[in-house]
Structure formats: structure tokens, C-alpha cells
Amino acid sequence: MGRRRRAPAAPLDQRDGIDPVRIRLPADPEGSWATVRDHLVERFAGAIGAEHVDAMLHRGRFVWGDGPVGADEPYAAGRYVWFHRDFTAEERVPFEVGIVYRDDHVVIADKPHFLATTPRGRHVTETALARLRRDLGVPELQPAHRLDRLTAGLLLFVIRPEDRGAYQTMFRDRRVRKEYEAVAPYDRGVALPVTVRSRIEKERGMLAAREVAGEPNSESRIELLEHRGGLGRYRLLPTTGRTHQLRVHMNGLGLPILGDPVYPVVIEDEPLGGTDYSRPLQLLARSLEYTDPLSGRVSRFVSGRQLSAW
């Protein structure tokens, strides 16, 4: 089997730190599309409609390697087409992304609450990735892992595409020691420290993940650091990285993390008046420790952020 051919480089620059969309024109055995326009209209009929496709073609917003795609361009299966999406205006998250460390290979960022890691859904330009690409002038920057939008703390971004696999593999193979901090109710009846193992599943389209019967696929160690006034400050040490894992495990112990809009009860995290930035989830990715896959050096980084409820 031959090696899969790599897609050519995009002829469009990033916009606001966001890559252009790339599509490859599929095979057309039935000859349904005489022109590229015919395919684009069918492909995006439910999203933007024929009128908007025509307007984008007229303005030269669909391009391939040798220039704009013409409105009557004959269909050519296998060719690549790029374009920029129209972004909905996003409310700026009023907190900055900190930089804990930077060298020729990685950026260790200190993400604030409420800022998504990467573009997804309604959060596109207001993401840590888009901001850092713009602010640092590093268009090829990519994250080696992710944090929930509502969780603050340390993220490792890779600067060079050729290094990305080494760092992503390090996280995939659980060779990174991640330590989190949380503020949640204190209950003297909950015996700590404890290692929680359970099976967590999250259905597409549902906000909350849930623990179900079956072979465990998640593991977290929960430790109490101190308590006062009915609240506890906890150290959380995940071995695995399931969606919402720490939030699910804390809730399962009867210790839901303060400010959580999903556990134990799902509430709207985007009220009609906008996000309530005064009530952040009290969960922080406090530190990252690993042996660098390129240099072999043991590295440890600590967030400078503090949880406001403590």
C-alpha cells in the first residue's frame, strides 16, 4: 500500500490565529457536478446556502494553489480548496494567557478560566491557541494536550510541527505527571486520600459525563491538603485523562467542585446576560512534570494562578 500523499500547504494565511478550512474535492462517479460551484453549493447548502457560496466565489474567497476558484471552474476531483469561515463576533474573555516558559520547542502557557484551549463550536477566535498564535507570532503552534474551557492552568504547546508527535506521544503514554488543585466542600465522613477508579462515558451532545458499570477506564488520586469553614482544598492526581474526569470523580465522592455548572446539576453556563466571570470553576491544573522527549531533561512547571474561593 502506497504512502498517503500529504496535502499541500495552504495558500491562505491564518486569520485571527485561525487556519483556513481545507476541503478535497471528492470523486464524482455519477458526474453530478459540472463545476466546482455545483459541488460547493451542494456541500454547504445547509450551512450557508447557494447565495452566500456565490458571493464568496465572486469575492475570490475560495482558492486553490494557483489562485481564486472561478464561478464556472470545471470540477476536478482530488484538488484542494481553501477558504476562511465567517466568524461570529465573540465576547472577549477578560483574562490574559500567562507564559510560564518558552524555548525553541515548547511554550508552557498558564490558561485562565473560561478560555477554551482550541477552536470548537461557538469558541473560535477566543481560544488559547488563537490568542497565542497571534500574540507570539507563531502560526504553526499546536497544543500537545487540552484543558476544559472552565479549567485554568498549565498547557503545553509545541512550536515546530516536526516536534509535535514526540510531545503528544508523551501525554498519550501517560509519561507526564499532572497535578491539579480544587476547592470543594469538606466532609469529614469522606476518607481521604483515596484512589478512585471507574468507567466514565460521555455521549455526544450531552454536557455531563457519567460513571457507568464496567471495566474502569479512569483513575484519580484525591488528597485533602487543608480545610476551613466547610471547604476543603484538594490535590488531584489523574492517571488517565477522560473528559471531565476529575469533576466526575469529585462529584461521585459527594464533593462537587465549587462553581461547576454541570456536576451535580446541569445549569446553563452561558446565561442570557453573558458569562458570569465572577464564578469560575474552582479547578486548576497546578503543575506539569516530565522528562523532555527531545533533550532528556526533567522539567517541572507550576502555575502562578490561585483559586479565588480559597
N, C-alpha and C positions, 0 to 999 in steps of 0.2 A: 504494500500500500504506500503510495507516494506521500511525501510530507505536505501538509496543508499549506497553501500559499498565504503569506501574510498580507493583510490589507495594506494598501499604500498609505503614505502619510496624508493627513487631511490638508486640503488646500486652503482651508479657512483657519484663521487664528481663533483662540478662545475668546469668548465674550463674557466679561464679568467673572472670569475664572472658570467658566463652564465650556466643556468641549462641544463642538458641533455634533449633531446627530449624524450617524453614518448608516446608510442602508445599501444593501447589494441587490441589484435588480434580479429577481428570481427567473428561473426557466419558465417559458410560456409555451408549452406544447400545443395548446389549443389556439394560439395566435390571437389571444383576447386583446392584446394591447398593441396597437399600431404605433403609438408614440409613448415616450416616457411620461407625458402628461396623462395619458389614459391610465397608466398604472398608478401614478401618484394620486389622481382623483379617486380611484377605487380604494387605494390603500388608506387614505386619510379621510374618506367620506364621513365617517362617524366622528372624527376629531375636529376637523377644521372646515370641511366642505369644499366643493369644487370652486366656488368663487374665490375663496382665500388661496387655494392652490394656484389658480390663475394669476392672482395678484402677486404672489411670491415669484412665480415664473417671470412675470413681466418686469419685476424689480431685480431679477438676476440673483435671487436668494437661494435657489437650488444650483449647486455647482458640481462639476466633476473635475478631474485633474487638469483639463485644458481649458477651463473657463465655465461660464454660466450655461445651464441647460436651457436650450431653446424650447419654446412652447410647442413647436412641431418637430422636435428631435425624434428620429426613428428609435423605436425600442431596441435595446441591446442588452440581452440577458448577461449577467455576470459583472456588469460595470457598477462602480460605486458612485453613489450620490451623497453629497453632504449638504446640510442646512442647519441654521440656528433656529431653535424654538423661540416662540414669543413667550417671555416670562411674565407671569402675573406679578405686579408690584408686591413686594414682601415687606412687612414691618421689620425694621432693623432690631435685632436682639441687642439691648443696650449694655453689653458687656464685651470686653476685649478678649481675644485669644492670647494667652501668655506664651512665651517661648522659654522653655527651661534649658534647652541645649540644642546646638546645631553644629554639624560638621559637614564634610563633603558628601556624606551618605544619608544622614537622617536628620530629621527635625523632631524634637520631643516637645509637643505642644501641651499647654495647660488649658483645656477647653472649659468655658463657662457653662453653667446650666442653661437650658433652653435652646442651645445651638446644636443642630444636627451635625453628624460627622461628615456625611456625603449627601449630594443631591438625591432627593427621593420625594415623591408625592408633591405636597404643596411647599416643601422647603427645598429650594434650589440654590438661589444666589446667597441666601442667608444660611450658609453652612461653613463649618470649619475649613473644609477643603477649598471651597471657592475663595474664602477670605485669605487664607494663607497663600494660595497661588497668586492672588492679586498683590497682597502686601509684601511678599518676599520676592516676587518676580520669578517664581519657579513654576512654569506652566506644566511640567511633567510630574509634579508632586502627586503622590498617591498614599493613602493610608495602608498600613500593614494589618490593621485590625480596626474595630469600631467600638464606640460607646453609644448607648441610648441617648437620644436628644435631651432627655431630662437629667441625665447623669453628668456631673462635672468631673474634670480631672485629666490625667495624662493619656496622650495619644502619641503613637509613633508613626511618623510619616516618612516615606522613602523618597529621596530626591531623584535618583537615577533609575530609569526603567530596568537596566541590567542588574540592579541590586534587589529589585522588589521581591523576586522569588525567594531569596535567602531569608529575608526578614518575615515574609508571610509564612514560610515553612516553619520558622522558629515558633510563631504563635500557634500554627496548626498542630505542631508536635508537642505542645504544652511545655516548651522549654523556657517560658517566661514566668517569673513569679510575680503575680499581680496581687496587690493588697488594696482593699477598699476600706473606707470608713463610713459609718452610717449612724444617724441618730434615730432612735425608735423608743417606744415605751419600755420601761423597765418592769420586769415581772420576776420577783424572787422565786416563783414557782417553776421557772424555766431553767433547767440545769444546763449550765454553760461552763466550759466550752463544749461544743458538740459538732460532730461532722454529720451533715445532712446529705443523704443520697436518695434521689428519687427520679422518676421518669417525668420529664416535662414535655408537653406538646403544645404547640400554638397553631391554631387554624388560620388560614389565610382570611383576611378581612376582619378578624376578631382582635380587639385591643389586648385582651388578657390571655396569657398563657395559663396552663393548669397542670397540676400534678395528677397523673393517672396511674393505674395499676400496670405493672410490667417491669422489665429489666431496667434498672436505673441508667440514665444517660447524663446525669448531672451530679456534681459533688461540690459542696461548700463547707468550709470550717467557719464556725461562728464563735467569736470570743467577745466577752464583755470587758471593756477597758476601764470604765468607771460609770457611776450613776449618781444622779442627784435630782431632786424634785420630780420624781416619777418618770424621768427619762434616762436612757442609757446611751452611752457612746460605745459603738461596737467596731471590732476589726473583723472584716470579712475576707476570707481567703478562698477564692474559687479555684478548683482544679480544672473544671470544664467551663465552657462558655455558651450555654444555652440562652436563648432570648429571655430577658427579664429574670435570669436565674436567681440572682441574689434577692431581688424583690419578692419572687415567689417563695423562696426558702424562708426569708424572714417572716413573711405573712403566714406561712404554714406553721411557724413556731408560735403564732399569736403575737408577733412583734412587728406589725407593718411599719415600714419606714415612713417617717413624717413627710408630709407633702406629696404622697403618692396618689395620683389621680386614678389609678387602676386597681390597686390592691389595698384593702379588701373589697372595695366597691368601685365600679367603673363610674367616673363622672367626666363631664366634658373638660378636657384640658385646654380648650380654646374658647372661653366664654364669649358672648356676643360683643362685649366691650373690649376684647383683645386679651392677650395673655396677662395673667397676674404674676408679674415678675417678683413680687414680694413673697411668694410662697414656693420657693424651689424645693424640689425633691432633695431630701437630706441624705444624699448618697454621693460619695466622692471616690474616684479612682486615685488613691493616695500615692502609690508608688509602683514602679516597674523595675525589675531586676533581671538581667540576662547576661549570658556570655555572647558578645557580639560575634555574629557568624562570619564577619569579614576580618576583623582584627584579632579575635580571640580574647579581647579584653573583657573582664567582668564589669558591667555597667549597672549603676543604680541611680534612679532619678526619683525625686519627691515633689509632689505638687505643693505650690505655695498657697493654695486656696484653703479656706476654712468653712466649715458648715455653720450657717448662721444661727441654727437652733441651739447650738452649744455655747 
